[in-house]
Amino acid sequence: YVLYTAYTLTTAVTEWSSMLYSIIYTSLPTVAVGIMDTDLSHNTLLKYPQLYGAGQRQESYNARLFWLTMIDTLWQSAVIFYMPYCTYRISTMDASRLGDLWTLAAVIVVNIHLAMDVMCWTWITHAVIWGSMVATCICVILIDSIPELPGF
């Protein structure tokens, strides 16, 4: 974004959306999945330590998978940035509205990516992941409708 604003200090994402992104939009689903996504009980995992073998042998996550994830992340961020930017660059839409689109797209992509990794779905996992996306839409609308907040 900074390349298109001639390195000014303007930002398209409001301060509130930026703060809520880290606190509510993406951290709550991650924490919920981390707690709820257990396909085996604690006792089973202790009884069969060989279940940890794939992780110890770096079969589940290794340098190749790390770099593949980095490339995928760059691809996703380019699509999230350039699709709205190219679509609305000649319109009368201001940077704040464009930032709202970027925020919504990022939250949706992050939560769908998280949902694809869930092994054990519970009602709490569903509520938090899909609820986070709904909460993002509601918060963006509310933040943009309050004149006292920056980015109105």
Short mmCIF file of the C-alpha atoms (twelve columns), coordinates in Angstrom:
data_MODEL
# 
_entry.id   MODEL 
# 
loop_
_atom_site.group_PDB 
_atom_site.id 
_atom_site.type_symbol 
_atom_site.label_atom_id 
_atom_site.label_alt_id 
_atom_site.label_comp_id 
_atom_site.label_asym_id 
_atom_site.label_seq_id 
_atom_site.Cartn_x 
_atom_site.Cartn_y 
_atom_site.Cartn_z 
_atom_site.pdbx_PDB_model_num 
ATOM 1   C CA . TYR A 1   0.000   0.000   0.000   1 
ATOM 2   C CA . VAL A 2   2.819   2.388   0.803   1 
ATOM 3   C CA . LEU A 3   4.063   2.193   -2.793  1 
ATOM 4   C CA . TYR A 4   0.732   3.574   -3.998  1 
ATOM 5   C CA . THR A 5   0.587   6.423   -1.480  1 
ATOM 6   C CA . ALA A 6   4.065   7.795   -2.240  1 
ATOM 7   C CA . TYR A 7   5.375   6.650   1.156   1 
ATOM 8   C CA . THR A 8   3.042   8.889   3.118   1 
ATOM 9   C CA . LEU A 9   1.908   7.935   6.589   1 
ATOM 10  C CA . THR A 10  -1.711  7.476   5.538   1 
ATOM 11  C CA . THR A 11  -3.306  4.162   6.321   1 
ATOM 12  C CA . ALA A 12  -6.301  2.494   4.761   1 
ATOM 13  C CA . VAL A 13  -7.165  0.307   7.742   1 
ATOM 14  C CA . THR A 14  -8.655  2.194   10.683  1 
ATOM 15  C CA . GLU A 15  -6.936  2.022   14.052  1 
ATOM 16  C CA . TRP A 16  -9.919  0.213   15.553  1 
ATOM 17  C CA . SER A 17  -10.032 -2.408  12.803  1 
ATOM 18  C CA . SER A 18  -6.302  -2.963  13.131  1 
ATOM 19  C CA . MET A 19  -6.594  -3.436  16.884  1 
ATOM 20  C CA . LEU A 20  -9.675  -5.658  16.710  1 
ATOM 21  C CA . TYR A 21  -8.035  -7.770  13.988  1 
ATOM 22  C CA . SER A 22  -5.404  -8.941  16.454  1 
ATOM 23  C CA . ILE A 23  -7.699  -9.210  19.460  1 
ATOM 24  C CA . ILE A 24  -11.035 -10.547 18.227  1 
ATOM 25  C CA . TYR A 25  -11.165 -11.281 14.517  1 
ATOM 26  C CA . THR A 26  -8.321  -13.803 14.367  1 
ATOM 27  C CA . SER A 27  -7.007  -14.625 17.854  1 
ATOM 28  C CA . LEU A 28  -10.242 -15.969 19.348  1 
ATOM 29  C CA . PRO A 29  -10.720 -18.548 16.578  1 
ATOM 30  C CA . THR A 30  -7.074  -19.608 16.849  1 
ATOM 31  C CA . VAL A 31  -7.295  -20.049 20.621  1 
ATOM 32  C CA . ALA A 32  -10.611 -21.917 20.346  1 
ATOM 33  C CA . VAL A 33  -9.216  -24.316 17.756  1 
ATOM 34  C CA . GLY A 34  -6.065  -24.809 19.829  1 
ATOM 35  C CA . ILE A 35  -8.143  -25.790 22.849  1 
ATOM 36  C CA . MET A 36  -10.985 -27.699 21.193  1 
ATOM 37  C CA . ASP A 37  -9.239  -29.484 18.310  1 
ATOM 38  C CA . THR A 38  -8.279  -32.690 20.092  1 
ATOM 39  C CA . ASP A 39  -9.006  -35.882 18.207  1 
ATOM 40  C CA . LEU A 40  -7.489  -38.092 20.935  1 
ATOM 41  C CA . SER A 41  -7.816  -37.897 24.696  1 
ATOM 42  C CA . HIS A 42  -4.972  -36.893 26.996  1 
ATOM 43  C CA . ASN A 43  -4.748  -40.438 28.393  1 
ATOM 44  C CA . THR A 44  -4.504  -41.966 24.913  1 
ATOM 45  C CA . LEU A 45  -1.677  -39.609 23.954  1 
ATOM 46  C CA . LEU A 46  0.220   -40.487 27.133  1 
ATOM 47  C CA . LYS A 47  -0.382  -44.205 26.637  1 
ATOM 48  C CA . TYR A 48  0.899   -44.206 23.017  1 
ATOM 49  C CA . PRO A 49  3.908   -41.847 22.798  1 
ATOM 50  C CA . GLN A 50  4.720   -43.118 19.301  1 
ATOM 51  C CA . LEU A 51  1.864   -40.913 18.097  1 
ATOM 52  C CA . TYR A 52  4.295   -38.002 18.473  1 
ATOM 53  C CA . GLY A 53  6.786   -39.679 16.115  1 
ATOM 54  C CA . ALA A 54  5.711   -37.790 12.987  1 
ATOM 55  C CA . GLY A 55  6.375   -34.484 14.707  1 
ATOM 56  C CA . GLN A 56  9.700   -35.636 16.099  1 
ATOM 57  C CA . ARG A 57  10.804  -36.829 12.653  1 
ATOM 58  C CA . GLN A 58  9.656   -33.515 11.122  1 
ATOM 59  C CA . GLU A 59  7.174   -35.270 8.843   1 
ATOM 60  C CA . SER A 60  4.320   -32.969 9.840   1 
ATOM 61  C CA . TYR A 61  6.169   -29.672 9.628   1 
ATOM 62  C CA . ASN A 62  9.583   -29.011 8.121   1 
ATOM 63  C CA . ALA A 63  11.562  -26.331 6.278   1 
ATOM 64  C CA . ARG A 64  9.994   -27.220 2.905   1 
ATOM 65  C CA . LEU A 65  6.490   -26.875 4.295   1 
ATOM 66  C CA . PHE A 66  7.479   -23.616 6.010   1 
ATOM 67  C CA . TRP A 67  8.639   -22.053 2.728   1 
ATOM 68  C CA . LEU A 68  5.599   -23.373 0.899   1 
ATOM 69  C CA . THR A 69  3.444   -21.675 3.533   1 
ATOM 70  C CA . MET A 70  5.386   -18.418 3.071   1 
ATOM 71  C CA . ILE A 71  4.828   -18.514 -0.707  1 
ATOM 72  C CA . ASP A 72  1.136   -19.260 -0.176  1 
ATOM 73  C CA . THR A 73  0.912   -16.339 2.254   1 
ATOM 74  C CA . LEU A 74  2.502   -13.959 -0.257  1 
ATOM 75  C CA . TRP A 75  0.065   -15.144 -2.914  1 
ATOM 76  C CA . GLN A 76  -2.947  -14.663 -0.636  1 
ATOM 77  C CA . SER A 77  -1.824  -11.195 0.458   1 
ATOM 78  C CA . ALA A 78  -1.247  -10.120 -3.159  1 
ATOM 79  C CA . VAL A 79  -4.739  -11.274 -4.145  1 
ATOM 80  C CA . ILE A 80  -6.321  -9.603  -1.088  1 
ATOM 81  C CA . PHE A 81  -4.527  -6.329  -1.869  1 
ATOM 82  C CA . TYR A 82  -4.753  -6.128  -5.643  1 
ATOM 83  C CA . MET A 83  -8.291  -7.394  -6.302  1 
ATOM 84  C CA . PRO A 84  -10.044 -4.570  -4.406  1 
ATOM 85  C CA . TYR A 85  -7.363  -2.048  -5.339  1 
ATOM 86  C CA . CYS A 86  -7.608  -2.708  -9.081  1 
ATOM 87  C CA . THR A 87  -11.392 -2.933  -8.935  1 
ATOM 88  C CA . TYR A 88  -11.896 0.395   -7.153  1 
ATOM 89  C CA . ARG A 89  -8.816  2.463   -8.068  1 
ATOM 90  C CA . ILE A 90  -10.697 4.724   -10.488 1 
ATOM 91  C CA . SER A 91  -13.810 5.020   -8.342  1 
ATOM 92  C CA . THR A 92  -14.675 7.636   -5.743  1 
ATOM 93  C CA . MET A 93  -14.141 5.147   -2.931  1 
ATOM 94  C CA . ASP A 94  -11.771 6.525   -0.309  1 
ATOM 95  C CA . ALA A 95  -8.883  4.669   1.307   1 
ATOM 96  C CA . SER A 96  -10.836 3.886   4.461   1 
ATOM 97  C CA . ARG A 97  -13.513 1.952   2.533   1 
ATOM 98  C CA . LEU A 98  -10.787 0.121   0.657   1 
ATOM 99  C CA . GLY A 99  -9.208  -0.715  4.025   1 
ATOM 100 C CA . ASP A 100 -12.541 -2.129  5.168   1 
ATOM 101 C CA . LEU A 101 -12.550 -4.466  2.171   1 
ATOM 102 C CA . TRP A 102 -8.985  -5.521  2.927   1 
ATOM 103 C CA . THR A 103 -9.863  -6.167  6.567   1 
ATOM 104 C CA . LEU A 104 -12.917 -8.263  5.650   1 
ATOM 105 C CA . ALA A 105 -10.984 -10.240 3.044   1 
ATOM 106 C CA . ALA A 106 -8.054  -10.903 5.384   1 
ATOM 107 C CA . VAL A 107 -10.308 -12.101 8.203   1 
ATOM 108 C CA . ILE A 108 -12.266 -14.373 5.878   1 
ATOM 109 C CA . VAL A 109 -9.103  -15.883 4.353   1 
ATOM 110 C CA . VAL A 110 -7.420  -16.378 7.742   1 
ATOM 111 C CA . ASN A 111 -10.477 -18.053 9.270   1 
ATOM 112 C CA . ILE A 112 -11.175 -20.251 6.256   1 
ATOM 113 C CA . HIS A 113 -7.530  -21.318 6.253   1 
ATOM 114 C CA . LEU A 114 -7.849  -22.115 9.963   1 
ATOM 115 C CA . ALA A 115 -11.108 -24.008 9.340   1 
ATOM 116 C CA . MET A 116 -9.386  -26.174 6.720   1 
ATOM 117 C CA . ASP A 117 -6.907  -27.320 9.386   1 
ATOM 118 C CA . VAL A 118 -9.519  -28.255 12.003  1 
ATOM 119 C CA . MET A 119 -9.685  -32.012 12.626  1 
ATOM 120 C CA . CYS A 120 -12.355 -32.170 15.310  1 
ATOM 121 C CA . TRP A 121 -15.294 -29.787 14.865  1 
ATOM 122 C CA . THR A 122 -17.395 -28.842 17.895  1 
ATOM 123 C CA . TRP A 123 -20.192 -26.344 18.216  1 
ATOM 124 C CA . ILE A 124 -17.765 -23.988 19.966  1 
ATOM 125 C CA . THR A 125 -15.308 -24.192 17.072  1 
ATOM 126 C CA . HIS A 126 -18.092 -23.471 14.584  1 
ATOM 127 C CA . ALA A 127 -19.429 -20.587 16.662  1 
ATOM 128 C CA . VAL A 128 -16.056 -18.922 17.113  1 
ATOM 129 C CA . ILE A 129 -14.742 -19.300 13.538  1 
ATOM 130 C CA . TRP A 130 -17.935 -18.309 11.719  1 
ATOM 131 C CA . GLY A 131 -18.927 -15.876 14.460  1 
ATOM 132 C CA . SER A 132 -15.606 -14.093 14.051  1 
ATOM 133 C CA . MET A 133 -16.391 -13.417 10.400  1 
ATOM 134 C CA . VAL A 134 -19.858 -12.120 11.269  1 
ATOM 135 C CA . ALA A 135 -18.418 -10.011 14.103  1 
ATOM 136 C CA . THR A 136 -15.920 -8.509  11.660  1 
ATOM 137 C CA . CYS A 137 -18.705 -7.392  9.320   1 
ATOM 138 C CA . ILE A 138 -20.711 -5.941  12.204  1 
ATOM 139 C CA . CYS A 139 -17.687 -4.171  13.730  1 
ATOM 140 C CA . VAL A 140 -16.636 -2.652  10.408  1 
ATOM 141 C CA . ILE A 141 -20.146 -1.290  9.885   1 
ATOM 142 C CA . LEU A 142 -20.304 0.065   13.433  1 
ATOM 143 C CA . ILE A 143 -16.826 1.597   13.310  1 
ATOM 144 C CA . ASP A 144 -17.617 3.312   10.012  1 
ATOM 145 C CA . SER A 145 -20.939 4.646   11.299  1 
ATOM 146 C CA . ILE A 146 -19.566 6.475   14.349  1 
ATOM 147 C CA . PRO A 147 -18.451 9.975   13.289  1 
ATOM 148 C CA . GLU A 148 -16.215 10.447  16.339  1 
ATOM 149 C CA . LEU A 149 -13.942 7.564   15.334  1 
ATOM 150 C CA . PRO A 150 -11.115 8.064   12.843  1 
ATOM 151 C CA . GLY A 151 -11.920 6.897   9.335   1 
ATOM 152 C CA . PHE A 152 -15.541 8.039   9.354   1 
# 
